[in-house]
Amino acid sequence: MSKNKKLRIIPLGGLGEVGKNMIAYEYGKNILIVDAGIMFPENDMLGIDYIIPDYQYLLDKVDRVVGIVITHGHEDHIGAIRHVIEDIPAPIYATPLTRGLIEGKLKRNKVLSKASLHTVEAGQSINLGAFKIEFFHVCHSIPDAVGLGITTPAGLIVHMSDFKFDHTPVDGWPTDFAKLAEFSNRGVDLLLSDSTNSERPGWTPSEMIIGPALDDVFESASGRIIIASFASLISRMQQVADAAARHKRKLAFVGRSMVDNAKIARRLGYLNIPEKIIVPIEQALNLDKRQVVLMCTGSQGEPSSIIGRLSTGTNRTFDLKPGDTVVLSSHPIPGNEESVSRAINSLIRRGANVIYDAIAPIHVSGHASQEEQKLLINILKPKNFIPIHGELRQLKRHAYLATQLGIPNENILVVENGQVIEFVSGKLKNGERIPGGYVFVDGQSIGDIDPGVMREREKLSQNGIFLVDLNVDKYSGRLLGEPEILTRGFLSPEDANELLPEVKKRIMDLVNGGGLDADKDIASAVKSFLYNETKRRPMVFVTLSKA
């Protein structure tokens, strides 16, 4: 192996943020893509459904992409696959459960026929161009997650995606420590590792602690139990099903993604739930309230989710009842804290007993905390290190932990999306910058919403809109009637009755007096008048037609 060859590492998502994970490895004419996830919109991203990576860099190199390797089936790793394969029809490699979840997603979006899917198992290896990829099992909050050993002409790279060192996982399948030790014996030239929990000291608790916590909830609940989680959190589905069986309740999955993922996981053997435990939602709603558990999405307080709609009383299938216990079995994703708190408060206001991770251990992270991150580095003994998957503060903290374990500062590189890294002769250095920002998905619109539009939406949400329609004589320039004014989100009806006649008079005086004849001049005058009167700045639009 010639270590003086150049490997380029292109972070397209997941570095400097939590979500939309996507990294490309480029060696010569070969490009390997690892993961293609989405990110949930932040509170100020109004109207946005989700965000995908900006993979513009790859669009003129499609014929060089040798494959897309997926580490596990969470949305922040597979959510953008349907968009990626539209532009980059490369073969996709995933473990059985991950492949099943991808197939379900592609089928729902009617693009399955465009995908070339291949199943790999933990313990197997494949060759894609200049890359040999070895798949090894890691614990995470979803079964069938893998890390990657990527052998390249530039050296051995270990890509440690989301992981934790859980010695008592729900599925009984711990992380493959033997493979990590084997990599260490070979010599790891570069480690890329998950930084999500780099600020948390100690060890991440085992998933097994959730069982007793669920038992406490089931024992104390006097009515229905509604449990919200991610649709891809298969291990949590198993724990809820086990608790339902222990407490003689029936379980109904609610919502298309939850129902579909449960079916896929059961068919592939990753969910072991007796047939007598599961009932359709229609049957569950007619059972005694002490005999039913409903499992649905919405643990992040998303307005369009079932929990979001229950919190506002707008869910169509069923509504909250007195005595219902709602369990939010997740931790808020950074940026979602406000929406989660709002949902909790609304659920409580509507009479539900709400259990969430701040008051009961009904969720544990699927990510390694500091001591696990240190253990990984001590096992692998990498020569170089790049922290991935986290906000900048988390990447920096992970880098600091690496220095504590003896990796020299000059062998550690902290970068954000779009900063190309070059790895040559065993050394890391920054390459050029490429686009690495947000691509907004809004309905059928993909990438058409730019930051300018987002700023306009924010201004509209803050101060409202003020529309003025004028009809003027094309010869004299005088108004042919009173201005028509439409305002939304700016004035209450009482204030409008008081202010609008003043605005109309001001516009008529200005136009008929010959002071203004252009719509932008009129808009500027209206903005000034409105600010002087209200100290607020709505978005003002003027339409001017001449007859």
C-alpha positions as CSV (number, residue, x, y, z in Angstrom):
1,M,0.0,0.0,0.0
2,S,1.4,3.4,-1.0
3,K,0.7,5.8,1.8
4,N,1.8,8.8,-0.3
5,K,-1.4,8.7,-2.3
6,K,-4.0,11.4,-1.8
7,L,-7.4,10.6,-0.2
8,R,-9.9,13.4,-0.2
9,I,-12.6,13.4,2.5
10,I,-15.6,15.6,1.6
11,P,-18.0,16.4,4.5
12,L,-21.4,17.2,3.0
13,G,-23.5,16.9,6.1
14,G,-23.3,16.2,9.8
15,L,-20.2,18.3,10.6
16,G,-21.2,21.4,12.5
17,E,-24.8,20.3,13.0
18,V,-26.8,17.3,14.3
19,G,-28.4,15.6,11.3
20,K,-28.2,15.2,7.5
21,N,-25.1,13.0,7.8
22,M,-23.3,12.5,4.5
23,I,-19.5,12.1,3.8
24,A,-17.8,11.3,0.5
25,Y,-14.4,9.7,0.2
26,E,-12.6,10.4,-3.0
27,Y,-9.5,8.6,-4.3
28,G,-8.4,9.3,-7.9
29,K,-11.4,8.6,-10.1
30,N,-13.3,6.8,-7.4
31,I,-15.9,8.3,-5.0
32,L,-17.5,6.4,-2.1
33,I,-20.5,8.0,-0.3
34,V,-21.3,7.1,3.3
35,D,-24.9,7.9,4.4
36,A,-27.4,10.4,3.0
37,G,-29.6,11.7,5.8
38,I,-32.0,14.6,6.5
39,M,-32.1,17.2,9.2
40,F,-35.3,18.5,10.9
41,P,-35.9,22.2,10.4
42,E,-35.2,24.7,13.2
43,N,-37.9,26.9,14.7
44,D,-37.1,29.8,12.4
45,M,-37.2,27.7,9.2
46,L,-40.9,28.4,8.6
47,G,-42.8,26.1,6.2
48,I,-39.8,23.8,5.6
49,D,-40.5,20.0,5.8
50,Y,-36.8,19.0,6.2
51,I,-33.3,19.7,5.0
52,I,-31.0,17.6,2.9
53,P,-27.2,17.8,2.3
54,D,-25.9,20.1,-0.5
55,Y,-24.2,17.4,-2.7
56,Q,-23.7,19.8,-5.6
57,Y,-20.0,18.8,-5.6
58,L,-20.9,15.3,-6.8
59,L,-23.2,16.2,-9.6
60,D,-20.6,16.5,-12.3
61,K,-18.8,13.4,-11.0
62,V,-21.7,11.0,-11.0
63,D,-20.0,8.4,-13.2
64,R,-17.2,8.2,-10.6
65,V,-19.4,7.3,-7.6
66,V,-18.7,3.6,-7.0
67,G,-21.3,3.1,-4.3
68,I,-23.4,4.5,-1.5
69,V,-22.9,2.7,1.9
70,I,-25.5,3.3,4.6
71,T,-24.5,2.6,8.3
72,H,-28.0,2.3,9.8
73,G,-31.6,3.1,9.3
74,H,-32.2,6.4,11.1
75,E,-33.6,9.3,9.2
76,D,-30.5,11.4,9.7
77,H,-28.7,8.7,7.7
78,I,-31.2,7.5,5.1
79,G,-33.8,10.3,4.8
80,A,-32.2,11.9,1.7
81,I,-31.6,8.7,-0.2
82,R,-34.7,9.2,-2.4
83,H,-33.3,12.6,-3.5
84,V,-29.7,11.4,-3.9
85,I,-30.6,8.5,-6.2
86,E,-32.6,10.8,-8.5
87,D,-29.2,12.6,-9.3
88,I,-26.7,9.9,-8.4
89,P,-28.0,6.4,-9.4
90,A,-25.1,4.5,-7.7
91,P,-25.6,1.1,-6.1
92,I,-26.6,1.2,-2.4
93,Y,-25.2,-1.2,0.2
94,A,-26.9,-1.7,3.5
95,T,-27.6,-4.4,6.2
96,P,-30.9,-6.2,6.0
97,L,-33.0,-4.0,8.3
98,T,-31.5,-0.8,6.9
99,R,-32.2,-2.0,3.4
100,G,-35.8,-2.9,4.4
101,L,-36.3,0.6,5.8
102,I,-34.8,2.2,2.7
103,E,-37.0,0.1,0.4
104,G,-40.1,1.1,2.4
105,K,-39.1,4.8,2.1
106,L,-38.4,4.6,-1.7
107,K,-41.6,2.6,-2.3
108,R,-43.7,5.2,-0.5
109,N,-42.2,7.9,-2.7
110,K,-42.6,5.8,-5.8
111,V,-38.8,5.8,-6.7
112,L,-38.0,2.2,-5.7
113,S,-37.5,1.2,-9.4
114,K,-34.7,3.7,-9.6
115,A,-32.6,2.2,-6.8
116,S,-30.0,-0.6,-7.1
117,L,-30.1,-2.1,-3.5
118,H,-27.6,-4.7,-2.2
119,T,-27.6,-6.4,1.1
120,V,-24.5,-6.7,3.2
121,E,-24.1,-8.3,6.7
122,A,-22.0,-7.2,9.6
123,G,-18.7,-9.2,9.3
124,Q,-18.7,-9.1,5.5
125,S,-16.5,-7.0,3.2
126,I,-16.9,-5.6,-0.3
127,N,-14.6,-4.0,-2.8
128,L,-15.8,-0.8,-4.6
129,G,-13.2,0.7,-6.9
130,A,-10.2,1.8,-4.8
131,F,-12.0,1.0,-1.5
132,K,-12.3,-2.2,0.5
133,I,-15.1,-1.8,3.0
134,E,-15.4,-4.0,6.0
135,F,-18.7,-3.9,7.9
136,F,-18.7,-4.5,11.7
137,H,-21.6,-4.4,14.1
138,V,-22.0,-1.5,16.5
139,C,-24.6,-0.9,19.2
140,H,-27.0,2.0,18.6
141,S,-30.7,2.7,19.2
142,I,-31.6,0.7,16.1
143,P,-30.6,-2.9,15.2
144,D,-28.3,-3.8,12.4
145,A,-26.1,-0.6,12.7
146,V,-22.5,-0.9,11.4
147,G,-19.2,0.9,11.5
148,L,-16.9,0.8,8.5
149,G,-13.3,-0.2,8.1
150,I,-12.3,1.4,4.8
151,T,-9.0,0.3,3.3
152,T,-7.6,2.7,0.7
153,P,-4.3,3.2,-1.0
154,A,-3.7,6.1,1.5
155,G,-4.2,3.9,4.6
156,L,-6.8,2.2,6.8
157,I,-9.8,4.5,7.8
158,V,-12.3,3.6,10.5
159,H,-15.6,5.4,10.0
160,M,-17.3,5.0,13.3
161,S,-20.9,6.2,12.7
162,D,-23.4,6.5,15.5
163,F,-22.5,4.0,18.3
164,K,-22.5,3.3,22.0
165,F,-20.8,0.5,24.0
166,D,-23.9,-1.2,25.5
167,H,-23.0,-4.5,27.1
168,T,-26.6,-5.4,27.6
169,P,-28.4,-4.3,24.4
170,V,-32.0,-5.1,23.8
171,D,-31.2,-7.3,20.8
172,G,-28.4,-9.1,22.7
173,W,-25.8,-8.0,20.0
174,P,-23.0,-5.9,21.5
175,T,-20.5,-3.9,19.5
176,D,-17.8,-6.0,17.8
177,F,-14.8,-5.3,20.0
178,A,-12.8,-8.1,18.4
179,K,-13.0,-6.3,15.0
180,L,-11.9,-3.0,16.6
181,A,-8.9,-4.8,18.1
182,E,-8.1,-6.4,14.8
183,F,-8.1,-2.9,13.1
184,S,-5.8,-1.7,15.9
185,N,-3.3,-4.6,15.2
186,R,-3.3,-3.6,11.5
187,G,-2.7,0.0,12.3
188,V,-5.5,2.6,12.0
189,D,-4.3,5.6,10.0
190,L,-7.4,7.7,10.5
191,L,-10.5,7.5,12.7
192,L,-13.7,9.5,12.1
193,S,-16.0,9.1,15.1
194,D,-19.5,10.2,16.3
195,S,-19.3,13.3,18.5
196,T,-23.0,13.8,19.5
197,N,-22.4,13.1,23.2
198,S,-18.9,14.4,23.5
199,E,-20.0,16.9,26.2
200,R,-21.5,14.2,28.4
201,P,-19.1,12.7,31.0
202,G,-19.2,9.1,31.9
203,W,-20.9,6.3,30.1
204,T,-24.3,6.2,28.2
205,P,-26.7,4.0,30.1
206,S,-27.8,0.7,28.6
207,E,-31.1,0.4,26.8
208,M,-32.0,-2.2,29.4
209,I,-32.8,0.4,32.0
210,I,-35.9,1.5,30.0
211,G,-37.7,-1.8,30.7
212,P,-38.2,-1.1,34.5
213,A,-39.1,2.5,33.7
214,L,-41.8,1.3,31.3
215,D,-43.1,-1.1,33.9
216,D,-43.5,1.8,36.4
217,V,-45.5,3.7,33.7
218,F,-47.7,0.7,32.9
219,E,-48.4,-0.1,36.6
220,S,-49.4,3.4,37.5
221,A,-51.5,4.2,34.3
222,S,-55.2,4.2,34.9
223,G,-56.1,4.7,31.3
224,R,-54.7,4.4,27.8
225,I,-50.9,4.6,27.3
226,I,-49.8,6.6,24.3
227,I,-46.0,6.3,23.6
228,A,-44.3,8.6,21.1
229,S,-41.0,7.7,19.6
230,F,-39.1,7.8,16.3
231,A,-40.6,5.5,13.7
232,S,-37.1,4.0,13.1
233,L,-36.4,3.2,16.8
234,I,-37.0,-0.5,16.4
235,S,-35.5,-1.5,19.8
236,R,-38.0,0.8,21.6
237,M,-40.9,-0.9,19.7
238,Q,-39.6,-4.2,21.1
239,Q,-39.4,-2.8,24.7
240,V,-42.9,-1.4,24.5
241,A,-44.3,-4.7,23.1
242,D,-42.6,-6.6,25.9
243,A,-44.1,-4.3,28.5
244,A,-47.5,-4.6,26.9
245,A,-47.3,-8.4,27.1
246,R,-46.2,-8.3,30.8
247,H,-49.1,-6.0,31.7
248,K,-51.7,-7.7,29.5
249,R,-52.3,-4.8,27.2
250,K,-52.8,-4.8,23.4
251,L,-50.4,-2.8,21.2
252,A,-51.4,-0.7,18.2
253,F,-48.9,1.1,16.0
254,V,-50.3,4.4,14.7
255,G,-49.2,6.4,11.7
256,R,-47.9,5.2,8.3
257,S,-44.2,5.3,9.0
258,M,-44.6,3.6,12.4
259,V,-46.9,0.9,10.9
260,D,-44.7,0.3,7.9
261,N,-41.4,0.1,9.9
262,A,-42.9,-2.3,12.4
263,K,-44.1,-4.5,9.5
264,I,-40.6,-4.5,7.9
265,A,-38.8,-5.2,11.2
266,R,-41.1,-8.1,12.0
267,R,-40.8,-9.6,8.6
268,L,-37.0,-9.5,8.8
269,G,-36.9,-10.9,12.3
270,Y,-35.8,-7.8,14.1
271,L,-39.0,-7.4,16.1
272,N,-40.3,-10.4,18.0
273,I,-43.9,-9.6,18.9
274,P,-46.5,-12.3,19.3
275,E,-49.5,-11.9,16.9
276,K,-51.9,-11.8,19.8
277,I,-50.3,-8.7,21.2
278,I,-50.8,-6.5,18.1
279,V,-54.2,-5.1,17.1
280,P,-55.1,-2.5,14.4
281,I,-55.8,1.0,15.6
282,E,-59.6,0.7,14.9
283,Q,-59.8,-2.2,17.3
284,A,-57.6,-0.6,19.9
285,L,-59.9,2.4,20.1
286,N,-62.8,0.2,21.1
287,L,-61.0,-1.7,23.8
288,D,-61.2,-1.0,27.5
289,K,-58.8,2.0,28.2
290,R,-56.7,-0.2,30.6
291,Q,-56.1,-2.8,28.0
292,V,-54.4,-0.7,25.2
293,V,-51.1,0.9,24.3
294,L,-50.8,3.1,21.2
295,M,-47.3,3.7,19.8
296,C,-47.0,6.7,17.4
297,T,-44.6,9.4,16.1
298,G,-44.3,12.9,17.4
299,S,-41.7,12.7,20.2
300,Q,-40.1,15.9,18.9
301,G,-43.4,17.9,19.1
302,E,-43.7,18.2,15.4
303,P,-47.0,20.0,14.6
304,S,-48.0,17.6,11.9
305,S,-47.3,14.5,13.9
306,I,-49.9,12.5,15.9
307,I,-48.6,13.9,19.2
308,G,-48.5,17.4,17.8
309,R,-52.1,17.1,16.6
310,L,-53.2,15.5,19.9
311,S,-51.7,18.5,21.7
312,T,-53.9,20.9,19.7
313,G,-57.0,18.7,19.5
314,T,-56.8,18.3,15.7
315,N,-56.0,14.6,15.4
316,R,-58.5,12.9,13.1
317,T,-58.3,9.3,14.2
318,F,-58.6,9.7,17.9
319,D,-58.4,12.4,20.6
320,L,-57.1,12.5,24.2
321,K,-59.3,11.1,26.9
322,P,-59.3,11.8,30.7
323,G,-56.7,9.6,32.3
324,D,-54.5,9.1,29.2
325,T,-50.8,8.8,29.9
326,V,-48.5,10.1,27.1
327,V,-44.9,9.0,27.1
328,L,-42.4,10.9,25.0
329,S,-39.7,8.3,24.7
330,S,-36.9,10.4,23.2
331,H,-34.6,13.3,23.9
332,P,-35.2,16.6,22.1
333,I,-33.0,17.1,19.1
334,P,-31.0,20.3,19.4
335,G,-33.3,23.1,18.1
336,N,-36.5,21.2,18.9
337,E,-36.5,21.9,22.7
338,E,-39.1,24.7,22.3
339,S,-41.5,22.7,20.2
340,V,-41.2,19.7,22.6
341,S,-41.8,21.9,25.7
342,R,-44.8,23.5,23.9
343,A,-46.3,20.1,23.1
344,I,-45.8,18.8,26.7
345,N,-47.5,21.9,28.1
346,S,-50.4,21.6,25.7
347,L,-50.9,17.9,26.4
348,I,-51.0,18.6,30.1
349,R,-53.4,21.4,29.6
350,R,-55.7,19.0,27.7
351,G,-55.7,16.6,30.7
352,A,-53.0,14.1,29.8
353,N,-50.4,12.7,32.3
354,V,-47.2,13.3,30.4
355,I,-44.0,11.3,31.1
356,Y,-40.8,12.6,29.5
357,D,-37.0,12.0,30.0
358,A,-36.6,14.8,32.5
359,I,-38.8,13.1,35.0
360,A,-38.3,9.4,34.2
361,P,-35.7,7.2,32.5
362,I,-38.0,6.3,29.6
363,H,-35.2,7.2,27.0
364,V,-31.5,6.7,26.8
365,S,-29.2,8.0,24.1
366,G,-27.9,5.8,21.4
367,H,-24.7,7.7,21.3
368,A,-21.4,7.2,23.1
369,S,-20.5,9.5,26.0
370,Q,-17.0,10.6,26.9
371,E,-15.7,7.4,28.5
372,E,-16.9,5.3,25.5
373,Q,-15.3,7.8,23.1
374,K,-12.1,7.5,25.0
375,L,-12.3,3.7,25.0
376,L,-12.7,3.6,21.3
377,I,-9.7,5.8,20.7
378,N,-7.6,3.7,23.2
379,I,-8.6,0.4,21.4
380,L,-8.0,1.7,17.9
381,K,-4.9,3.9,18.6
382,P,-5.5,5.9,15.5
383,K,-2.6,8.0,14.1
384,N,-5.1,10.8,13.0
385,F,-8.5,11.8,14.1
386,I,-11.5,13.7,12.7
387,P,-14.6,14.2,14.9
388,I,-17.9,13.9,13.0
389,H,-21.6,14.1,13.7
390,G,-22.1,17.0,15.9
391,E,-22.3,20.8,16.3
392,L,-19.0,22.7,16.3
393,R,-18.8,22.8,20.1
394,Q,-19.2,19.0,20.2
395,L,-16.6,18.4,17.5
396,K,-14.2,20.6,19.4
397,R,-14.8,18.8,22.7
398,H,-14.3,15.5,21.0
399,A,-11.0,16.7,19.6
400,Y,-9.9,17.8,23.1
401,L,-10.7,14.3,24.4
402,A,-8.5,12.9,21.7
403,T,-5.6,15.1,22.8
404,Q,-6.0,13.9,26.3
405,L,-5.4,10.4,25.0
406,G,-2.1,11.3,23.3
407,I,-3.1,12.1,19.7
408,P,-1.1,15.2,18.7
409,N,-2.9,18.4,17.9
410,E,-1.4,18.5,14.4
411,N,-3.0,15.0,13.7
412,I,-6.5,16.2,14.6
413,L,-8.7,18.2,12.2
414,V,-12.0,19.9,13.2
415,V,-14.0,21.0,10.1
416,E,-17.5,21.8,9.2
417,N,-19.5,20.9,6.1
418,G,-18.0,21.9,2.8
419,Q,-14.3,22.0,4.0
420,V,-12.5,19.3,2.0
421,I,-9.8,17.4,3.9
422,E,-6.8,15.9,2.1
423,F,-5.1,12.9,3.7
424,V,-1.7,12.2,2.1
425,S,1.5,10.6,3.5
426,G,-0.2,10.0,6.8
427,K,-1.0,13.7,7.3
428,L,-4.2,15.7,7.4
429,K,-4.6,19.1,5.8
430,N,-7.4,21.4,4.7
431,G,-8.2,21.4,1.0
432,E,-10.5,23.8,-0.8
433,R,-14.0,24.8,0.3
434,I,-17.1,23.6,-1.6
435,P,-20.8,24.2,-1.0
436,G,-21.9,22.6,2.2
437,G,-25.0,24.4,3.3
438,Y,-28.7,23.7,3.6
439,V,-31.0,22.4,0.8
440,F,-34.5,23.1,1.9
441,V,-37.3,20.7,1.0
442,D,-40.8,22.4,1.0
443,G,-43.4,20.1,-0.4
444,Q,-42.4,19.3,-4.0
445,S,-39.9,22.2,-4.0
446,I,-36.3,21.0,-3.5
447,G,-33.6,23.6,-3.2
448,D,-35.7,26.4,-4.6
449,I,-36.1,28.0,-1.2
450,D,-32.9,30.0,-0.5
451,P,-31.9,31.9,2.7
452,G,-33.4,35.1,1.2
453,V,-36.8,33.5,1.0
454,M,-36.4,32.2,4.6
455,R,-35.6,35.7,5.8
456,E,-38.7,37.0,4.0
457,R,-40.8,34.3,5.7
458,E,-39.4,35.3,9.1
459,K,-40.2,39.0,8.5
460,L,-43.7,38.0,7.5
461,S,-44.2,36.0,10.6
462,Q,-42.9,38.8,12.8
463,N,-44.6,41.9,11.4
464,G,-47.2,40.7,8.9
465,I,-48.0,42.0,5.4
466,F,-49.6,45.2,4.1
467,L,-50.9,45.3,0.5
468,V,-52.0,48.4,-1.4
469,D,-53.8,48.2,-4.7
470,L,-54.0,51.5,-6.8
471,N,-55.8,52.3,-10.0
472,V,-54.7,55.5,-11.7
473,D,-55.5,57.5,-14.8
474,K,-52.7,56.9,-17.3
475,Y,-53.0,60.5,-18.6
476,S,-53.4,62.6,-15.5
477,G,-51.7,60.2,-13.0
478,R,-54.6,60.8,-10.6
479,L,-56.3,58.0,-8.7
480,L,-59.5,56.6,-10.2
481,G,-60.8,55.6,-6.8
482,E,-59.8,55.0,-3.2
483,P,-56.8,52.7,-2.6
484,E,-57.7,49.1,-1.7
485,I,-55.8,47.9,1.3
486,L,-55.4,44.3,2.5
487,T,-53.4,43.5,5.7
488,R,-52.7,40.2,7.5
489,G,-50.8,39.6,10.7
490,F,-50.2,43.4,11.3
491,L,-53.2,45.1,12.7
492,S,-56.2,44.0,14.9
493,P,-59.6,44.9,13.4
494,E,-59.9,47.8,15.9
495,D,-56.6,49.2,15.0
496,A,-57.2,48.8,11.3
497,N,-60.5,50.7,11.5
498,E,-58.5,53.6,13.1
499,L,-55.4,53.5,11.0
500,L,-56.4,52.5,7.5
501,P,-58.5,55.6,6.7
502,E,-55.4,57.7,7.6
503,V,-53.2,55.6,5.3
504,K,-55.7,55.9,2.4
505,K,-55.8,59.7,2.8
506,R,-52.0,59.9,2.9
507,I,-51.7,57.8,-0.3
508,M,-54.4,59.8,-2.1
509,D,-52.8,63.1,-1.1
510,L,-49.3,61.9,-2.3
511,V,-50.5,60.4,-5.6
512,N,-53.0,63.1,-6.6
513,G,-50.6,65.8,-5.5
514,G,-48.1,64.5,-8.0
515,G,-45.6,63.7,-5.3
516,L,-45.3,60.0,-6.1
517,D,-45.9,58.1,-9.2
518,A,-43.9,54.8,-8.8
519,D,-45.0,51.9,-6.8
520,K,-41.7,51.6,-4.9
521,D,-41.9,55.3,-4.0
522,I,-45.4,54.8,-2.7
523,A,-44.3,51.7,-0.8
524,S,-41.5,53.6,0.9
525,A,-43.8,56.4,1.9
526,V,-46.3,53.8,3.4
527,K,-43.5,52.1,5.3
528,S,-42.4,55.4,6.8
529,F,-45.9,56.3,7.8
530,L,-46.7,52.9,9.3
531,Y,-43.5,52.9,11.3
532,N,-44.1,56.4,12.6
533,E,-47.6,55.4,13.7
534,T,-47.0,51.9,15.0
535,K,-43.2,51.5,15.4
536,R,-43.5,48.3,13.4
537,R,-42.3,47.3,10.0
538,P,-44.7,45.0,8.0
539,M,-43.7,43.9,4.5
540,V,-45.4,46.5,2.3
541,F,-46.4,45.8,-1.3
542,V,-48.0,48.2,-3.8
543,T,-49.6,47.2,-7.1
544,L,-50.2,50.1,-9.5
545,S,-52.3,49.7,-12.6
546,K,-53.1,52.5,-15.1
547,A,-56.3,52.8,-17.2
